[in-house]
Amino acid sequence: MEKEIKKFEEAVENVVEKEGLSRRDALKLMGASTALMLGATTSTPAKAEDAKGRVLIVGGGLSGMSTAARLMRKASGLKVTVVEPNPRSVSYQPGLTLIGGYEWQPSDIIYQTKEFVPSDVTWIQDKVVEFEPKANRVKTAKGKTLEYDVMIIAGGLELDFGRIKGLEEVGTLYTLGENEEAAKILAKGNAASLYFLDGALQMKRNLANFIEQAKSGKKLKAIYTHPDTPIKCGGAPKKILFLTDSNLRHKGGRENAELVFYPNGGKMFGVPEYHEAILKLFHQKGLKYHYKHNLIGIDLDKKVAIFDKHDRTKKVYDPDLEEEVEEVIHEKVEVPYDMIHITPPMKAPDLIGKSPVGSSKGFIPVKFETLQHVRYKNIFALGDIAAVPLGKTGGSARKQYKVVVDNVISYLNGKEPTATYNGYTVCPLITEIGKVMLAEFKWANPEEGKYNGVVAPSFPLDPTKPRWIYWLLKVYLLKPMTQYGMLKGLA
């Protein structure tokens, strides 16, 4: 941790002139960032009043294990159990982008689960396959029945490649797992995805080959997709697009490459200020885009992506309403490509999403502010699997897990949950090698039911402007803050 902070401080000193900042402002920002890091990793949450009970955490990734660690720090008398099948985990999922489009390696983001199991927490290397919330118990794949007083669900999302015609063989994946075969299937069509480790490594290979061909003078087209489902790290499709552009400019061949973004939605970003800033960057860099295109199929042999284009409407008569209404026109569009980055549809694992604790949409229905289940008061959820507006990043989880811990302790002590999540989310959006737009936002006005995003910067700088300083924050501080902060229950 100290090494990372020192490297960050040295790097800040070297980019003062590039940033156009005064030394005073640079030192102020450096100090704030370092204080944030030090405060996250050296302060200890004050002990709360004793809270007796059995707490079961389903999922031992970043959200689940951080919650376990903070529970043990904030309350005595708890028996905490984490159910997590994977022996390894990802400390910093945004690092997958840096593997696919920059210089990072898997060793930079992978850690062994056992190394971060908090003292006095029981880790069961198993998988929950059945939920019985009325009986306050679950059953696991290995035949165990686990009872609880409070359950916290932090199970993460599945990558639903199988929903795309032509990728049925890939099926559903997790970010970690034995997914080399899936990456090989995608590679047949010069396709890849940053959303799983083997896919990020394949993206690195595809990108290197793409650059070499562009440098040789061959005219090429790369396309980048964004699906019609909620996804974790919503900025990643744009990050790898920007990194492709940046790599080509550094290494040569940019003039021979057409780079096109195909999002399902009609905006670059849900927060207007960031949408406008990203759109401006697209125009400056000569990047193309086509809104309202959802990837529904792919022919890997022919290198053709198939989209549902739904950017137009027509008026039709509705006999029930007895008036004309707008109806979306759906067209199937085939787009040839030379390289494609696929952001797959995502969903909660069926064993959770379609269980009694799930919902018709698959995610865990919770009260947005308290993260308490809407039907079962002794169940909470956080992270990607929780059905809250926005909030599917590591930065969101960093705010959510503190709320969950405080509310679990309140519940066990017979009190109503009062800690609230304000929707804070952060997307360190890489715009080129060496620059990041630190897109921070929160809910507009939840008291009035307004859960759209509004800008919420942590630093006294224009958050829509990409900066070297934020690249340094991303590369040097965010990963150790995660490992030595969140996973210790401190950050």
ZATOR-447277 format. One record per residue (C-alpha): z, y, x; residue in one letter. Coordinates in steps of 0.02 Angstrom, whole numbers, plus 50000, padded with zeros to 5 digits. Layout:
<recs>
ZYXA/...
</recs>
This chain:
<recs>
500005000050000M/500495012350138E/498885008250231K/497825011850077E/498705028450048I/498455033650230K/496605029150221K/496455039250061F/497285054550138E/496165053650292E/494625051850183A/495125066850077V/495255077550233E/493475072550277N/492685077250111V/493465094250078V/491855103350122E/490765091150024K/491815094249870E/491715112949887G/493605113449866L/494785124749957S/495935115350075R/497385120649964R/496605112849808D/496125097249905A/497895095149970L/498575098049795K/497465084449724L/497845072849869M/499695075649843G/499575072549656A/498605056449684S/499785050249819T/501305054649714A/500535045049570L/500335030049682M/502045031149762L/502885034349596G/502005019349523A/502565007649660T/504285013249714T/505145018749555S/506085006049451T/506165007349262P/507935010749205A/508814995649132K/508814995948943A/510194988748837E/510284969948839D/508984961048733A/509204942748697K/507774931448649G/506284920748695R/504694930448732V/503074920748743L/501574929248824I/499864921548790V/498754926148936G/499274929249116G/497954941349176G/498304959449218L/498984964249046S/500024948749019G/500814947349191M/501154966049202S/502054965049034T/503094950349095A/503594959849252A/504104975449158R/505094965749028L/506114957849167M/506424974949246R/506904983749085K/507984970948995A/509224957549039S/509514941948936G/507694938048902L/506844921348928K/505034925548965V/503644912548971T/501824915749014V/500464903348964V/498944905249076E/497754891249128P/496864899949272N/497604897949447P/496754913949505R/496504930949428S/495624947649453V/496754961849507S/495424975049482Y/493984970649366Q/493034986949399P/492844979949575G/491514968249506L/490354983349499T/490704986749682L/490294968649724I/488644969249630G/488074986349687G/489044990949843Y/489934982649989E/491454973949913W/491734955249923Q/492654943349802P/494154943349918S/494374961949880D/494834958649698I/495414940549680I/497224934949693Y/498154918849658Q/499104919449494T/500654911449569K/500834925949692E/501164938149550F/502254928049432V/503844938549418P/505504931249471S/506374921849329D/504764921149225V/504134903749180T/502274901249206W/501494886749109I/499764882749176Q/499054877949008D/498074885048862K/498674889148686V/497564880248560V/498534882348398E/499534896748325F/500874894248191E/501554911948166P/502554907648010K/503504894548111A/503594905548268N/502774892748379R/501154888048467V/500404871948531K/499514869948696T/498054859548759A/499254848248854K/500254844348698G/501724856248720K/502534865148573T/503244882048623L/504394891848510E/504714910448523Y/505664925148451D/504294937248501V/502504933248551M/501374944948650I/499504941048649I/498524946848801A/497154933948802G/495664944448854G/493864942448795L/492484929548808E/490734933848867L/489624927448727D/487964924848819F/487544910648699G/487254923248560R/485694929148651I/484204917948613K/483644909848774G/485394909748849L/486164896248740E/486354885548896E/487464898848974V/488604898948822G/490274907948829T/491134912448992L/492684920849059Y/492634933449202T/493394920149314L/492994901649311G/491744889649382E/490204899549331N/488984896449474E/487834886649360E/487784900949235A/487294913049373A/485914901149429K/485214900149252I/485124919049242L/484384920149417A/482854910249359K/482324926049268G/482974938249399N/484404942049280A/486244944449318A/487844951549245S/489294960449327L/490494954049196Y/490884937949287F/491164935149472L/489694923549508D/488594935149406G/489124950149512A/488674940549670L/486984936249594Q/486734954649549M/486994959049733K/485624946549782R/484434952349645N/484684970449692L/484354967249877A/482734958249834N/482224971949711F/482464985349844I/481434975849973E/480004974049850Q/480084992449804A/480084997449988K/478514986950014S/477614997749887G/477664986349734K/477874995149567K/479394987949478L/480424989849320K/482284986349303A/483174986749135I/485024987649089Y/485754982748920T/487284986948815H/487654975648664P/488164978548484D/489964972548506T/491514980548580P/491524977248768I/492754979248908K/492344992249039C/491035000848933G/490415011049080G/489874996049187A/488064995149122P/487805013249173K/488745011049337K/487574997449400I/486075007749342L/486705022649443F/487085011349592L/485325004149586T/484635021749591D/485805026649733S/485415011149837N/483555014249818L/483755032349873R/484765027150025H/483685012450078K/481975017750015G/480795013149873G/481515023949734R/479795031149694E/479165013649653N/480555008749533A/480685012749348E/482505011249290L/482805010349102V/484415009349000F/484365000448830Y/486005003348736P/486314997348559N/487105013948514G/486395031348497G/487395040048634K/487775038448818M/489645040248785F/490745042148633G/491565058148695V/490315072648676P/490735081148842E/490445065148941Y/488885060848840H/488105077548886E/488605076049069A/487885058349085I/486285063348994L/486065077649118K/486245065349262L/484935053849186F/483705068349180H/484125074149356Q/483895056849429K/482325052249334G/483155038149238L/482465032849069K/483345026848911Y/482975020448737H/484405021448612Y/484745008748474K/484024993448560H/485074977648553N/484624962948665L/484394947848552I/483344936448662G/482594933848833I/481204923348907D/481824919949083L/480214911449138D/479094925949085K/480394939449124K/480304947048951V/481794954548861A/481784954548670I/482664968648580F/483094972648400D/482514990748392K/483404999948252H/483145018448287D/482255022948124R/482675022547940T/481725022947777K/482195027547600K/482315013447473V/482865013347292Y/484565005147258D/484584998747078P/486484997447078D/486745015347133L/485185020947041E/484685032047186E/483765031747350E/484735026647505V/484345025847690E/483935008447756E/483825004447941V/482134998048000I/482294983248119H/480864979448239E/480744965848369K/480184973448534V/479704963848691E/479994972548858V/479324964949020P/480444967849172Y/480614963649356D/482524964049359M/483784964649218I/485654967549208H/486364959749049I/487954965848970T/488334951348852P/489094952548678P/490974949848689M/492274942648573K/494034936248565A/494134917548604P/493904908248439D/495544898948463L/496414915848451I/495234926848351G/494944914148212K/496754908448207S/498084914348084P/498504928648204V/496694934448213G/495594943848092S/493884943148011S/493194952748160K/494024941048285G/495164953448372F/497044954248349I/497454966648209P/498844978348266V/499554995048216K/498595006448332F/500075016548398E/501445003248413T/500304988348452L/501334977848331Q/500394964948227H/499964971248053V/500634955347969R/501904947848089Y/503234959848152K/503724948648298N/501964948148370I/501184961548481F/499504962348568A/498744972848706L/497254974048820G/495464969648776D/495944957848634I/496914970848533A/495944978648388A/496224996948432V/494935010948439P/494305013548617L/495555006148741G/494674991848830K/494954996249012T/496274992849143G/496805011049123G/497115007848937S/498144992448975A/499175002649099R/499745013648955K/499854999948824Q/500974987748916Y/502385000348930K/502295003448742V/502324984848705V/503834981948819V/504844996048740D/504414990248564N/504794971948599V/506514976948662I/506784987748508S/506264973548393Y/507424961148478L/508844973448457N/508504975248272G/507694992348283K/506024998648224E/504715000948361P/504565019348408T/503575019348571A/501775024548539T/500095022748625Y/498995038348616N/497335029748648G/497235034948830Y/495755026948917T/494965030249086V/493245025649148C/492935029749332P/491055030749309L/490115028449472I/488615040249472T/488055036549649E/488735028849808I/490135040949853G/490335049849686K/491285045949527V/491495054849361M/493295051749310L/493045050649121A/494795051349046E/495055052848859F/496255049048717K/496285048948527W/495945065848450A/497325066848320N/498065049948266P/499325058848153E/497855063548043E/496945047148065G/495715054048193K/495445040848326Y/493865047848404N/493985051648589G/494375068748663V/494415073748847V/496125071148928A/496035074649116P/497485070849233S/496905082849369F/496525101549365P/494665099049395L/493145098149281D/493165079649229P/491305079549188T/490805083249367K/490545068249483P/491585070249641R/491865062149809W/493725063749782I/493655052249631Y/492625039649729W/494045039049856L/495305037249716L/494325022449646K/494005013949814V/495695016849896Y/497045019349765L/496645011249598L/496634993349662K/498304994249754P/499035003949608M/498554989049501T/499214975749619Q/500774984249681Y/501084994749527G/500584986449364M/500824968449417L/502574973149472K/502914981549305G/503034998749384L/501425008749367A/
</recs>
